[in-house]
Amino acid sequence: ENHYMNTFITYFTSLTIGVLAGLVFGYLFGIIPLLRARMHFSHATKIVLATETASILVMETGEVLTELNFPGMRTANLGDLIFWLGLLTALIIGFLAAFPVNLYLVRRGVRHQH
């Protein structure tokens, strides 16, 4: 019983770190071009928070739900093929989940098409 609790805590920690990394890097990838265009940091931050938050949260939700439901993913290690197949599947599902959000934001003029 204790082994299962430790596995859950480790897996939950891994998912949490993944989501936090997704948020940090999502915001970084959004803000860097604005800062390079000489936009003031506070203004760039407001724009990125407004345009990226929904997309990132939907993508991360899709990824986490996929990882939680992918057979063998919870106990897989980096050296296991099932880990990489689960990760690839989660990334694809996350992208597909976020696509309608991004399309909506582009069509509404909230987000720019690159």
N, C-alpha and C positions, 0 to 999 in steps of 0.2 A: 504494500500500500504506500509506503514512504517513497519507494522508487518511482511510482507513478506520479506522486506529488512533485518530486524533484524534476521529473521529465516535463511535467506541465509548466512548472515555474520557469525552467530553462527555455521551453518553447515559447511561452508567453513573453519572456524577456526578449527573445530573438524577434518576435513579431513587433514588439514595441519599438525596438531599435530600428527595425526596417521601416516602420511607419514614420518615425521621427526623421530618419535619413531621407525618406521620400519628401517630407515637408521641407526640410532644410535645402536639399539640392533642387527641388522644384522652385523654391523661392529664389535661390541663387541664380539658376539658369534664366529666370525671368528678370531679375534686377540687373545683372551684369550688362546686357546690351543697353539698358536705359542709362546706367552710369557712364558707359563708354560714349554715349551720345551727349554727355555733359549735363544730364538732368540732375537736379539736386537730390540728395539721398532721401530726404523726407518725402518728397513728391514721388520719387520712384518707388519707395516703399508702399505708399498708399495705392499706387496703380497696381503693383504686383499683388498686394493683399486682395484687392478687389477683383482682379482678373484671374488669379491662379488658385485661390483657396478652394472654390467649388470643384474645379477640375482635379486638383490633387486629392482632395478628400474622397471623391467618387472613385478615382483610380486606386487609391490605397484600400478603400473598402472592398472593391472588386478583387484586389490581390489577396487581401487577408482572408476573405470568404473562400476564395479558391484554395489557398493553402490549407485552411482548416478542413476542407472537404476532399482534398486530393488524397487518394489512398496511399498510405505509407509516408506521407510528407512529414507528419508530426514526429516520427522516429528516425527519419533519414539524416544522414551526415553528409558533409561536403563531398566525400568520396563516393557517394552512392548515386547511381544514374537516376534513381527515382527523385532525388533531391533536385537535380538539374531539370528534369522533365516537369516537375511540379512548379519550379521557379519560372521556367519558360511559359508554362500554361498560365500561371498567375499574372505574369507581365502582359501576355496577350489579352487575357480577360480584363485586366485593369485598363489597358489601352482602349479596348472596345467599349467598356463601361463609360469611360471619360469622353469618348469621341462625341456623343450627342451633346454633352455639356459644352464642349469647346465649340462645336458647330453653332449652337444656340448663342453663345457669347460673341462669336464672330458676326453672326447675322444681326445681332442687336447692336453691334458697334462697340461693345464693351471691350472686346479683345480684337487685336489685329491679326490678320492672316499673314503668315510669314512665307 
